[in-house]
Amino acid sequence: MDMLAVELGPLSLANPILTASGTFGGSDEMADFFDLSRLGAIVLKTVTLHPRRGNRPPRVAETPFGMLNSIGLPNGGIDYFIENQLPVLREIPTTRVVNVAGDTVDQFIEGVRRLDAAGGMDAFELNISCPNVEGGRLPFGSDPKVTEVLVRGVRGVTDLPLIVKLSPNVTDVVVIAQAAAAGGADVLSLINTLLGMAIDPRTKRPKLGSNFGGLSGPAIKPVAVKMVWEVSRSVDLPVIGIGGIRDVDDVIEFLLAGASAVQVGTANYLEPTVIPRLLDELPPRLEELGVSQVTDLIGAVRPFEEI
């Protein structure tokens, strides 16, 4: 067994490093930078049942150790995706995950049903947590009852693995994770971006056209690690850790907290070849730590009360 191979619920991955939706394009846009077959999985930009224009500009603002964005999930809709992007996706030689969102539960269900019928993908990631639409809040990822109903409805129209992406903008992420598990999720991914705002002192206007948006990057990593630790100890599903990963020890930190894999997002904008660099650095770092398999690190953190 390769030292980097991991099992992510029903998915067998060559390594634990995936892309984060919205940061890696809608098909093979990043293929000019490196061989996409090296990815543990490619997670594509969100697709919705109907086309979306996205939010008014400006849509991105740099912050200390992070980035605010209010993109608003612009995309051509599922028909466009199936006709133009899916044929390219089918040729990418790695595990292929399509991220799906909707304005209603029925839109999630119908979107996944149509994508499943089209074929060519290995799993779905349900984006119930994006803070950049519907006035900045989506109810699906903040209400456990709605979360369970949504996931159960989608589970009824596909046999493919379901990854449910969770929001940090809730009172208790464990309750939402448990609801997703009850609905039939196979894997949980967390976290999505934290709600934030930045104001330009010169213009007295917000730096984003929608006034506030989602904070990502290294600034949110401690929040993400803590939530991964909480959820992995409370829900019997594999977890994908997301939030501020830019070096190999960041990857290891999420694994120790209980993640079985990670997604790299904002770092792709700064360093398009960050993922192959991490994959090159991970094996020697494991050897330095005396670890023969990356899976030996999963959940291996030693909380002080247990030492």
Backbone torsions as a table, in degrees:
resi	resn	phi	psi	omega
1	MET	NA	130.9	178.8
2	ASP	-62.2	141.4	-174.3
3	MET	-65.3	-17.5	-179.0
4	LEU	-100.0	-6.2	-175.9
5	ALA	-67.7	140.8	178.8
6	VAL	-137.5	154.6	172.2
7	GLU	-104.7	124.7	-179.7
8	LEU	-117.3	81.9	-172.4
9	GLY	61.4	-126.3	-179.8
10	PRO	-75.4	-7.7	-175.2
11	LEU	-96.1	131.1	173.0
12	SER	-103.0	117.4	-175.1
13	LEU	-112.9	146.0	179.0
14	ALA	-68.9	-26.1	178.4
15	ASN	-159.0	168.0	-172.9
16	PRO	-92.0	14.2	-175.4
17	ILE	-109.1	115.7	-178.7
18	LEU	-115.2	166.7	171.9
19	THR	-88.4	156.1	176.2
20	ALA	-97.9	135.4	-178.6
21	SER	-55.7	138.7	178.6
22	GLY	89.9	-6.6	-177.1
23	THR	-119.3	4.0	-172.5
24	PHE	-138.8	16.4	176.3
25	GLY	84.9	-174.8	-175.5
26	GLY	-106.9	-4.2	174.6
27	SER	-158.3	-104.5	-174.7
28	ASP	-113.4	30.2	-176.4
29	GLU	-57.1	-28.5	-175.7
30	MET	-91.8	5.8	-176.0
31	ALA	-65.1	-22.0	178.5
32	ASP	-71.0	-17.5	-176.3
33	PHE	-91.7	-35.3	177.8
34	PHE	-165.2	170.0	-178.9
35	ASP	-72.7	113.3	-175.4
36	LEU	-68.3	-13.8	177.1
37	SER	-67.2	-14.2	179.4
38	ARG	-75.7	-18.8	-177.5
39	LEU	-66.4	143.0	169.3
40	GLY	-62.2	-39.9	172.8
41	ALA	-164.7	152.6	172.5
42	ILE	-104.8	126.0	177.4
43	VAL	-110.5	118.7	-170.4
44	LEU	-86.1	164.5	174.4
45	LYS	-57.2	148.0	-175.1
46	THR	-57.6	137.1	173.6
47	VAL	-113.3	138.3	176.5
48	THR	-120.8	160.4	-177.6
49	LEU	-57.0	-44.8	-179.4
50	HIS	-111.8	154.5	178.1
51	PRO	-58.9	147.6	177.1
52	ARG	-129.5	137.8	178.3
53	ARG	-83.8	-23.2	-175.9
54	GLY	87.9	-177.1	-174.7
55	ASN	-85.7	163.5	178.7
56	ARG	-67.6	146.5	175.4
57	PRO	-77.0	164.0	-4.9
58	PRO	-69.8	148.7	-173.3
59	ARG	-110.3	-10.9	-177.1
60	VAL	-136.9	139.8	175.4
61	ALA	-142.7	130.3	178.3
62	GLU	-76.6	142.1	176.5
63	THR	-130.7	166.2	176.3
64	PRO	-58.4	121.1	178.1
65	PHE	60.9	27.3	179.7
66	GLY	-174.1	-170.4	-178.3
67	MET	-146.7	135.0	171.1
68	LEU	-97.4	135.7	174.7
69	ASN	-136.6	149.0	173.1
70	SER	-138.8	63.3	-175.6
71	ILE	-70.3	-45.1	177.0
72	GLY	88.1	20.7	175.8
73	LEU	57.1	46.0	176.7
74	PRO	-66.0	134.7	176.0
75	ASN	-166.9	166.4	-175.4
76	GLY	-83.2	-0.8	-178.0
77	GLY	90.2	169.2	-173.2
78	ILE	-66.8	-39.0	179.2
79	ASP	-60.2	-44.8	177.9
80	TYR	-62.9	-43.7	-179.8
81	PHE	-59.6	-46.9	-177.2
82	ILE	-63.9	-38.5	-176.3
83	GLU	-79.6	-37.5	-170.0
84	ASN	-110.4	-34.0	-174.7
85	GLN	-102.3	-34.0	-177.1
86	LEU	-62.1	-39.8	177.3
87	PRO	-58.7	-35.6	177.3
88	VAL	-71.5	-43.0	-179.6
89	LEU	-57.3	-41.2	-178.0
90	ARG	-58.8	-23.9	-177.0
91	GLU	-91.2	-6.9	-179.8
92	ILE	-77.1	120.3	-171.5
93	PRO	-83.8	58.5	173.6
94	THR	-153.6	178.9	176.9
95	THR	-66.8	132.1	-171.7
96	ARG	-115.1	120.6	-177.1
97	VAL	-119.0	126.4	177.9
98	VAL	-102.8	124.3	178.4
99	ASN	-86.8	129.5	-174.0
100	VAL	-124.6	139.8	174.8
101	ALA	-137.5	170.5	178.5
102	GLY	-164.2	164.8	177.6
103	ASP	-85.8	-18.2	179.4
104	THR	-138.1	164.1	175.7
105	VAL	-59.2	-43.0	-179.3
106	ASP	-61.6	-34.3	177.7
107	GLN	-67.6	-38.9	174.1
108	PHE	-58.6	-48.7	-175.7
109	ILE	-63.7	-47.7	-178.4
110	GLU	-66.8	-38.6	178.6
111	GLY	-61.7	-48.0	179.1
112	VAL	-65.8	-39.1	179.1
113	ARG	-58.1	-45.1	-177.8
114	ARG	-71.5	-38.5	177.3
115	LEU	-66.5	-41.8	179.0
116	ASP	-60.0	-42.4	179.9
117	ALA	-65.0	-31.0	-179.5
118	ALA	-72.8	-29.6	177.9
119	GLY	74.5	174.1	175.3
120	GLY	98.8	3.4	178.4
121	MET	-127.0	162.5	-174.7
122	ASP	-106.4	-19.4	-178.4
123	ALA	-165.6	163.0	173.6
124	PHE	-116.4	142.1	168.8
125	GLU	-112.2	119.8	-178.4
126	LEU	-89.0	116.2	-178.0
127	ASN	-87.7	83.5	179.6
128	ILE	-94.7	12.4	-165.5
129	SER	-135.2	5.4	-177.2
130	CYS	-67.1	128.3	-177.8
131	PRO	-89.1	6.3	-169.4
132	ASN	-105.9	16.8	176.7
133	VAL	-136.9	169.2	178.5
134	GLU	52.9	48.7	177.5
135	GLY	70.3	18.1	176.1
136	GLY	97.5	-4.4	-178.4
137	ARG	-141.1	132.6	173.0
138	LEU	-108.1	132.0	-177.9
139	PRO	-73.3	-22.1	-171.3
140	PHE	-60.6	-38.2	-175.8
141	GLY	-96.0	6.4	179.4
142	SER	-117.6	-10.7	179.9
143	ASP	-116.7	112.5	-175.7
144	PRO	-60.0	-34.6	179.7
145	LYS	-66.3	-43.4	178.4
146	VAL	-66.9	-40.3	177.7
147	THR	-57.0	-48.4	-179.0
148	GLU	-63.7	-43.3	179.4
149	VAL	-62.2	-43.7	-179.5
150	LEU	-62.8	-51.1	-177.8
151	VAL	-63.3	-40.8	179.2
152	ARG	-63.5	-39.0	178.0
153	GLY	-64.8	-43.0	177.8
154	VAL	-67.5	-39.3	178.6
155	ARG	-56.9	-29.6	-178.2
156	GLY	-75.2	-10.4	-176.8
157	VAL	-117.6	4.1	177.7
158	THR	-150.9	147.4	173.2
159	ASP	-99.6	-3.8	179.2
160	LEU	-70.4	154.5	178.1
161	PRO	-58.1	139.5	177.8
162	LEU	-110.4	120.6	172.5
163	ILE	-102.8	126.6	179.8
164	VAL	-108.4	121.8	-176.5
165	LYS	-92.2	122.1	-171.3
166	LEU	-99.6	153.2	-179.4
167	SER	-96.3	144.2	171.8
168	PRO	-84.1	-8.4	-173.4
169	ASN	-89.2	52.3	-178.6
170	VAL	-137.1	164.1	179.1
171	THR	-72.0	-40.5	-177.0
172	ASP	-142.8	101.6	-177.0
173	VAL	-66.3	-27.4	-179.5
174	VAL	-63.9	-39.9	179.4
175	VAL	-62.0	-41.5	178.4
176	ILE	-67.9	-40.2	178.0
177	ALA	-61.1	-42.7	178.9
178	GLN	-64.5	-36.7	177.9
179	ALA	-66.2	-41.0	177.6
180	ALA	-63.3	-41.1	177.6
181	ALA	-63.1	-42.5	179.5
182	ALA	-63.1	-31.0	179.7
183	GLY	-78.2	-12.3	177.3
184	GLY	115.4	15.5	176.3
185	ALA	-63.2	147.9	175.6
186	ASP	-99.0	-30.6	-175.8
187	VAL	-145.7	149.9	174.3
188	LEU	-116.2	136.4	174.1
189	SER	-118.5	136.8	-177.9
190	LEU	-163.3	141.7	14.4
191	ILE	-117.5	160.4	165.2
192	ASN	-77.8	-174.7	-173.6
193	THR	-72.8	155.1	174.9
194	LEU	-88.4	139.0	176.9
195	LEU	-63.7	134.3	-179.9
196	GLY	-155.0	171.2	-177.2
197	MET	-149.2	147.0	174.9
198	ALA	-137.5	141.9	-176.7
199	ILE	-124.8	135.9	177.1
200	ASP	-84.3	115.2	-178.1
201	PRO	-61.9	-27.5	-177.3
202	ARG	-73.6	-43.4	-177.2
203	THR	-94.4	-14.0	-174.9
204	LYS	61.4	21.9	178.4
205	ARG	-113.3	151.4	172.6
206	PRO	-59.4	150.9	-179.4
207	LYS	-78.7	-10.5	176.2
208	LEU	-113.4	143.7	-178.9
209	GLY	-65.2	-22.1	177.4
210	SER	-97.9	12.8	177.9
211	ASN	78.0	-44.1	175.5
212	PHE	-142.2	171.4	-177.2
213	GLY	-162.7	-153.4	-175.4
214	GLY	-106.1	129.0	178.9
215	LEU	-90.9	129.2	177.1
216	SER	-132.4	177.8	178.3
217	GLY	101.1	-176.9	-174.5
218	PRO	-55.4	-26.5	-178.7
219	ALA	-60.5	-27.1	-175.6
220	ILE	-97.9	-1.0	-174.1
221	LYS	-59.6	-43.9	179.5
222	PRO	-59.7	-36.5	177.1
223	VAL	-64.7	-44.3	-178.6
224	ALA	-64.4	-44.2	-179.5
225	VAL	-60.9	-43.2	-179.9
226	LYS	-63.5	-41.7	-179.5
227	MET	-70.4	-37.6	174.7
228	VAL	-60.5	-43.4	179.2
229	TRP	-61.3	-45.3	179.9
230	GLU	-62.2	-49.3	-175.0
231	VAL	-68.7	-41.7	-177.6
232	SER	-64.3	-27.5	178.6
233	ARG	-84.1	-14.1	-171.9
234	SER	-113.3	-18.1	-175.6
235	VAL	-128.2	132.5	-176.6
236	ASP	-85.7	57.7	175.1
237	LEU	-136.8	150.1	174.4
238	PRO	-66.8	151.5	-174.7
239	VAL	-123.7	140.4	170.6
240	ILE	-105.5	125.0	179.7
241	GLY	-90.9	136.5	-178.4
242	ILE	-138.2	136.2	173.1
243	GLY	140.8	96.5	170.0
244	GLY	77.3	20.0	-178.5
245	ILE	-76.9	125.2	178.3
246	ARG	-141.7	-13.0	175.3
247	ASP	-137.3	171.1	-170.8
248	VAL	-65.9	-33.0	177.8
249	ASP	-70.0	-25.8	172.2
250	ASP	-62.7	-43.5	177.3
251	VAL	-58.7	-48.2	-177.4
252	ILE	-64.1	-37.5	179.6
253	GLU	-60.5	-44.4	178.0
254	PHE	-64.9	-39.9	178.0
255	LEU	-62.6	-45.3	178.8
256	LEU	-59.9	-35.3	-179.7
257	ALA	-70.7	-15.5	177.7
258	GLY	127.4	-2.7	178.0
259	ALA	-73.9	142.6	174.3
260	SER	-91.4	-15.6	178.9
261	ALA	-159.1	172.0	178.9
262	VAL	-135.4	159.4	170.5
263	GLN	-118.1	136.7	178.7
264	VAL	-105.2	127.6	-174.5
265	GLY	-121.7	-87.8	-173.4
266	THR	-56.2	-33.3	-179.3
267	ALA	-60.3	-25.1	178.4
268	ASN	-61.9	-30.4	179.9
269	TYR	-71.2	-35.8	-178.7
270	LEU	-81.2	-34.1	-174.4
271	GLU	-144.5	90.6	-175.2
272	PRO	-57.9	-20.2	178.8
273	THR	-102.8	23.5	-177.8
274	VAL	-63.0	-38.4	-176.0
275	ILE	-67.4	-48.6	176.0
276	PRO	-61.7	-31.7	175.8
277	ARG	-63.2	-45.6	179.0
278	LEU	-62.0	-39.2	179.5
279	LEU	-67.0	-33.0	176.1
280	ASP	-71.4	-35.3	-175.0
281	GLU	-84.8	-21.1	-173.6
282	LEU	-67.4	-48.1	-178.8
283	PRO	-58.2	-48.8	178.4
284	PRO	-63.8	-30.8	178.1
285	ARG	-68.9	-37.9	176.2
286	LEU	-62.4	-41.6	179.1
287	GLU	-62.8	-39.6	177.3
288	GLU	-60.8	-34.1	-178.7
289	LEU	-86.0	-1.3	180.0
290	GLY	73.6	30.6	-177.0
291	VAL	-109.8	128.2	-178.2
292	SER	-91.5	-27.6	178.0
293	GLN	-131.5	138.1	-179.8
294	VAL	-61.1	-28.3	-179.8
295	THR	-65.1	-20.2	178.1
296	ASP	-66.1	-18.4	-178.6
297	LEU	-86.3	-18.6	-171.1
298	ILE	-64.3	116.8	178.7
299	GLY	72.7	15.9	-174.3
300	ALA	-86.2	7.3	175.5
301	VAL	-58.7	146.2	180.0
302	ARG	-115.5	88.1	178.9
303	PRO	-56.5	146.9	-172.7
304	PHE	-58.2	-34.3	-178.4
305	GLU	-70.2	-12.0	-178.7
306	GLU	-103.4	-1.7	-178.8
307	ILE	-86.8	NA	NA
